[in-house]
Amino acid sequence: MLRHPYLPQKIGNMSSPEPPRVLAELVAQANVRFNGSRPWDIQVHDPEVYSRILRQGSLGFGEAYMDGLWDCAALDELFYRLLAARIDDRLGGLVRLRLFGEILRHSLFNLQSRQRAFQVGEHHYDIGNDVFEAMLDASMSYSCAYWAEADDLESAQRAKLDLICRKLELRPGERLLDIGCGWGGLARHAAERHGVEVVGITVSREQQRLARKRCAGLPVRIELMDYRDVQGRFDKIVSVGMFEHVGPRNYGVYFDTVLRLLEPRGLFLLHTIGVDRTGLHADPWIDRYIFPNGRLPSAQQLARSLDGRMVIEDWHNFGQDYDRTLMSWSARFEQAWPQLASRYDHRFQRMWRYYLQSCAGFFRARRGQLWQLVLSPPGRRALYRSLR
């Protein structure tokens, strides 16, 4: 069997247990086998894996990996095959009951309310800047890079930042609001290269601390704030990788807030992950371990929310670039693990590897998209030309 350099050896002396027929037939539809010999096959170390999948679906599958109960030499390729075949939609029985509970939770409660807005910052972005500094490029861009003419992560992320600024038609002296500014990479780029004044907001204390340090000496202000509480007026507004935390119940409020803050002749660029069909819940494993309360929008949801509110000047999809971005992050994370291991345990390593490579498979299967929308207020008369 081919073995990935980061995978542990089998637990104990267990032989490979036979899977239940229903699961074997299910994954076979994606050309995947339990205990097969190909890099994307699932190597089972403990038969408990099967019961976890049958009881809990993707949540049980992910937790079993974190616990070391199964391995795969090519997680990204495994998830590409499973998601391309929509195996996640075909799980039945008790899993459907659990998914029904998730649908009710997302339908009955506003999981992205003001009271919950800072939870994702505390749970994900505040885990430690050292993980993100090791994994990301020099600009600390934690969103899809633009690989059209790039050969490495650094140049691909610079190309993405430049593309955003060009699409926004930034001019010296303008005020730019960055909703969900992360570690300040875009704010710094826009201030240094385009001469604009930037206000960046984040729900992560760790992001705020490092972003302020990285933007020191520039006309950049970084605030710990929910987007609904921003005041003032801005020539341009941008939001990169934050809309995924807004939630369908708040889309109207979000775009109304943008309109309230944006000058009548201004532009708004929305950079967000999207999904190929409208769903009723988030993936349970991602929701519990990576991005609590997150929801990915569909094109239908975005179009409905923008209808009558803003003009769509441009809608650009380069979701296939996210596969390459995630695999670059994964390689950097694994390379840096010896330095991170003193602070984070082995279960965290497996969780983070599973997160990055399963998401790469998600985009490779074209289930996930990456959209950049350029939007303008109603009545803006200036001509807009789309850029790539």
C-alpha positions in Angstrom: 0.0 0.0 0.0 1.2 3.5 -0.8 1.8 5.4 2.5 1.8 9.2 3.0 4.8 10.4 4.9 2.7 12.1 7.6 0.4 9.1 8.3 0.9 7.0 11.5 1.2 3.3 11.3 -1.8 1.1 12.1 -3.1 1.2 15.6 -2.1 -1.9 17.6 -2.2 -5.2 15.7 -5.7 -4.9 14.3 -6.3 -6.5 10.9 -8.4 -4.6 8.4 -12.0 -5.2 9.4 -14.6 -5.8 6.7 -17.1 -2.9 6.2 -20.8 -3.3 6.3 -22.1 -4.0 2.8 -24.2 -0.8 2.7 -21.2 1.4 3.2 -18.9 -0.6 0.9 -21.5 -0.3 -1.9 -22.0 3.4 -1.1 -18.4 4.4 -1.4 -17.9 2.1 -4.4 -20.1 4.6 -6.3 -17.2 7.0 -6.0 -14.6 4.4 -6.9 -13.4 4.3 -3.3 -12.8 1.1 -1.2 -12.3 0.4 2.4 -8.9 -1.1 3.0 -8.0 -0.9 -0.7 -4.5 -0.4 -2.2 -5.0 3.0 -3.9 -3.9 6.3 -2.4 -7.5 7.5 -2.0 -8.8 4.4 -0.4 -9.8 4.4 3.3 -7.5 2.4 5.6 -9.6 1.3 8.6 -7.8 0.6 11.9 -10.9 0.1 14.1 -14.4 -1.2 13.1 -15.9 1.6 15.2 -15.4 3.8 12.1 -18.4 2.1 10.4 -20.8 2.6 13.3 -19.8 6.2 13.6 -20.5 6.8 9.9 -23.9 5.1 10.1 -24.9 7.0 13.2 -23.4 10.4 12.6 -22.5 10.8 8.9 -19.8 13.3 8.1 -19.4 14.3 11.7 -18.6 10.7 12.8 -16.4 10.2 9.8 -14.3 13.3 10.6 -14.1 12.6 14.3 -13.0 9.1 13.7 -10.2 10.4 11.6 -9.2 12.9 14.3 -9.1 9.9 16.7 -6.8 7.9 14.5 -9.3 5.2 13.7 -8.7 5.5 9.9 -6.2 7.0 7.5 -5.9 7.8 3.8 -2.7 8.6 1.9 -4.6 11.2 -0.3 -7.4 12.8 1.7 -7.9 15.5 -0.9 -8.5 12.9 -3.7 -10.8 10.8 -1.4 -13.0 13.8 -0.8 -13.0 14.8 -4.4 -14.3 11.4 -5.3 -16.9 11.2 -2.5 -18.2 14.8 -3.1 -18.2 14.5 -6.9 -20.4 11.4 -6.5 -22.5 13.3 -3.9 -22.1 10.4 -1.5 -22.9 12.8 1.4 -26.4 13.2 -0.1 -27.0 9.5 -0.2 -26.5 8.6 3.5 -29.8 7.5 4.9 -31.3 6.0 8.1 -30.3 7.6 11.4 -28.1 10.1 9.7 -31.1 11.7 8.1 -32.6 12.2 11.5 -29.5 14.0 12.7 -29.4 16.1 9.5 -33.1 17.0 10.2 -32.0 18.3 13.6 -29.3 20.4 11.9 -31.9 21.8 9.5 -34.2 22.8 12.3 -31.3 24.4 14.2 -30.4 26.6 11.2 -34.0 27.3 10.4 -35.3 28.2 13.8 -32.4 30.2 15.2 -30.3 33.1 14.0 -26.9 31.5 14.5 -25.2 34.6 13.3 -26.8 37.2 15.6 -25.0 40.0 17.2 -24.7 37.9 20.4 -23.0 35.0 18.4 -21.0 37.2 16.0 -17.7 36.8 18.0 -17.9 33.0 18.5 -16.1 32.2 15.2 -13.3 34.6 16.1 -12.8 32.9 19.5 -13.1 29.4 18.2 -11.2 29.6 14.9 -9.2 32.8 14.3 -8.0 33.1 17.9 -6.4 29.6 18.1 -3.0 31.0 17.6 -1.4 33.3 15.1 1.6 30.9 14.8 -0.5 28.3 12.9 -1.7 30.9 10.4 1.8 32.6 10.0 3.2 29.1 9.3 0.5 28.2 6.8 -0.2 31.4 4.9 1.8 33.7 2.6 3.6 36.8 3.7 0.5 38.9 3.3 -1.4 36.6 5.7 -4.2 36.2 3.2 -6.6 33.5 4.5 -8.8 33.4 1.3 -8.5 32.0 -2.2 -5.5 33.1 -4.2 -5.7 34.1 -7.9 -3.5 31.7 -9.9 -4.2 32.9 -13.4 -0.6 34.0 -14.0 1.0 32.8 -10.8 3.3 29.9 -10.0 3.5 30.1 -6.2 1.3 31.1 -3.3 3.1 34.4 -2.6 2.6 35.7 -6.1 -0.9 34.3 -6.4 -2.0 36.1 -3.2 -0.4 39.3 -4.4 -2.3 38.9 -7.7 -5.6 38.5 -5.7 -5.0 41.6 -3.6 -4.1 43.6 -6.8 -7.2 42.3 -8.6 -9.5 43.4 -5.8 -8.0 46.9 -5.7 -8.2 47.3 -9.5 -11.8 46.1 -9.5 -12.7 48.6 -6.8 -11.0 51.4 -8.9 -9.3 52.7 -5.7 -7.9 56.2 -5.9 -5.6 58.1 -3.6 -7.4 59.8 -0.7 -10.5 57.6 -0.8 -11.8 55.9 2.3 -12.1 52.1 2.2 -14.0 49.9 4.7 -12.7 46.3 4.9 -15.4 44.1 6.5 -13.6 41.1 8.0 -10.1 42.4 7.5 -8.3 39.4 8.9 -4.6 40.1 9.7 -4.7 43.3 7.6 -3.1 42.1 4.4 -5.6 43.8 2.1 -5.7 46.9 4.2 -1.9 47.2 4.1 -1.8 46.5 0.4 -4.5 49.1 -0.4 -2.9 51.8 1.8 0.7 51.3 0.6 0.0 50.8 -3.1 -3.2 52.9 -3.7 -2.9 55.7 -1.1 -6.3 55.1 0.5 -7.3 55.4 4.1 -8.6 52.1 5.5 -10.9 51.1 8.3 -10.8 47.3 8.9 -13.1 45.4 11.2 -12.7 41.9 12.6 -14.4 39.7 15.3 -11.0 38.2 16.3 -8.8 39.7 19.0 -5.8 37.9 17.7 -6.4 39.2 14.2 -6.8 42.7 15.5 -3.6 42.6 17.5 -1.4 41.3 14.7 -3.2 43.5 12.0 -2.5 46.6 14.0 1.2 45.7 14.3 1.5 44.9 10.6 -0.2 48.1 9.5 1.6 50.4 11.9 2.6 53.8 10.4 -0.1 53.5 7.6 -3.5 55.3 7.4 -5.1 52.1 8.6 -7.4 51.6 11.6 -8.3 48.1 12.8 -11.3 47.7 15.1 -12.9 44.8 16.9 -16.4 45.2 15.8 -19.5 43.6 14.3 -20.4 44.8 10.8 -23.8 46.0 12.0 -22.2 48.5 14.4 -20.1 50.4 11.8 -20.8 54.1 11.4 -19.7 56.6 8.8 -19.4 56.8 5.0 -16.9 55.2 2.7 -16.0 55.6 -1.0 -15.4 51.9 -1.4 -16.2 48.8 0.7 -14.7 45.3 0.5 -15.4 42.1 2.2 -13.1 39.1 1.7 -13.9 35.7 3.2 -16.3 37.1 5.8 -19.8 36.7 4.2 -19.6 32.9 4.9 -20.2 33.9 8.6 -23.2 36.2 7.9 -26.0 33.6 7.6 -29.1 33.7 5.3 -31.3 35.3 8.0 -29.0 38.3 7.9 -28.3 38.8 4.2 -30.8 41.6 3.9 -29.4 43.4 7.0 -25.8 42.9 5.7 -26.5 44.5 2.3 -28.6 47.2 3.8 -25.7 48.0 6.1 -23.3 48.2 3.1 -25.7 50.6 1.4 -26.0 52.7 4.5 -22.2 53.1 4.7 -21.4 53.4 0.9 -21.2 56.7 -0.9 -23.8 56.9 -3.8 -21.0 56.8 -6.4 -19.1 54.0 -4.6 -18.4 50.3 -5.3 -18.6 47.3 -3.1 -16.6 44.1 -3.8 -17.8 40.9 -2.1 -15.4 37.9 -2.2 -17.1 34.8 -0.8 -17.2 31.0 -1.1 -20.4 29.8 -2.7 -22.1 26.5 -3.2 -23.6 24.9 -6.3 -27.0 24.4 -4.8 -29.1 26.0 -2.0 -28.8 24.0 1.2 -30.6 24.0 4.5 -27.6 23.4 6.9 -23.9 23.5 7.1 -21.6 20.4 7.2 -21.8 19.2 10.8 -18.1 18.5 11.1 -17.1 21.9 9.7 -19.7 23.6 12.0 -18.4 21.9 15.1 -14.7 22.0 14.6 -13.8 24.7 12.2 -16.4 27.5 11.5 -19.2 27.4 14.0 -22.5 29.0 12.8 -21.2 29.4 9.3 -23.3 29.0 6.1 -22.2 29.1 2.5 -24.5 31.1 0.2 -25.9 29.8 -3.1 -26.2 32.0 -6.2 -30.0 31.9 -5.8 -29.7 33.3 -2.2 -27.3 36.0 -3.2 -29.4 37.1 -6.2 -32.6 37.1 -4.1 -31.0 39.2 -1.4 -29.5 41.7 -3.9 -32.8 42.0 -5.9 -33.9 45.6 -5.6 -31.0 46.6 -3.4 -27.8 46.7 -5.5 -26.7 46.5 -9.1 -24.5 43.5 -10.0 -21.7 45.0 -12.1 -19.6 41.9 -12.3 -19.8 38.2 -11.0 -16.5 36.4 -11.3 -16.0 32.7 -10.4 -12.5 31.3 -9.9 -13.4 28.5 -7.4 -11.0 26.0 -9.0 -8.1 28.2 -7.7 -9.2 27.4 -4.2 -8.1 23.7 -4.6 -4.5 24.8 -5.4 -4.6 27.4 -2.6 -5.7 24.9 0.0 -3.2 22.3 -1.0 -0.5 25.0 -0.7 -1.6 25.8 2.8 -1.7 22.1 3.6 1.9 21.5 2.5 3.1 24.5 4.5 1.2 23.4 7.6 2.8 19.9 7.4 6.2 21.3 6.8 5.9 23.6 9.9 4.4 20.9 12.1 7.7 20.1 13.9 7.8 23.7 15.2 4.1 23.7 16.1 4.0 20.3 17.8 5.1 21.7 21.2 1.9 23.8 21.4 -0.7 21.7 19.6 -1.4 18.0 20.0 -1.6 15.2 17.5 -5.4 15.4 17.3 -5.2 19.0 16.3 -2.8 18.1 13.5 -5.1 15.5 12.2 -8.1 17.9 12.5 -6.3 20.6 10.6 -5.1 18.3 7.9 -8.6 16.9 7.5 -10.0 20.4 7.2 -7.6 21.7 4.6 -7.6 18.6 2.4 -11.3 17.8 2.6 -12.0 21.4 1.5 -9.5 21.0 -1.4 -11.6 18.0 -2.5 -14.8 20.1 -2.1 -13.6 22.7 -4.6 -12.0 20.1 -6.9 -15.4 18.4 -7.2 -16.9 21.8 -8.1 -19.3 21.7 -5.2 -17.7 24.9 -3.9 -17.2 28.1 -5.9 -15.3 31.3 -5.2 -17.2 34.4 -6.3 -16.1 38.0 -6.5 -19.1 40.3 -7.0 -18.7 44.0 -7.8 -21.8 45.8 -6.7 -23.0 49.4 -6.9 -25.8 51.4 -5.3 -28.9 52.0 -7.3 -28.6 55.0 -9.6 -24.8 55.0 -9.9 -24.2 56.3 -13.4 -20.5 55.8 -13.8 -19.5 53.2 -16.4 -18.0 50.0 -14.9 -15.7 47.7 -17.0 -15.1 44.2 -15.7 -11.5 43.2 -15.0 -9.7 39.9 -14.8 
